[in-house]
Amino acid sequence: MSLRKAIDQKCKDCTYDSTAPGTWRQQVFFCSAKTCPLWTHRARPISPIPESTLRWYGIDLAESQALAEG
């Protein structure tokens, strides 16, 4: 298994909730565990995140754009 796949799998196991909105990548992107050593290496969404998903997580569009850049 590649390092990328190992990190993705660990983050998915830790964060993903199949009953919550968003793909696993979107949910991992919203992870708030900034002290986790994998946080800076977490998966990023491949496609734009729908506004309905952003609202569900309490994130506004500007905040989402800031997260994507940083």
Beta strands, then each sheet from edge to edge (+ up, - down):
end
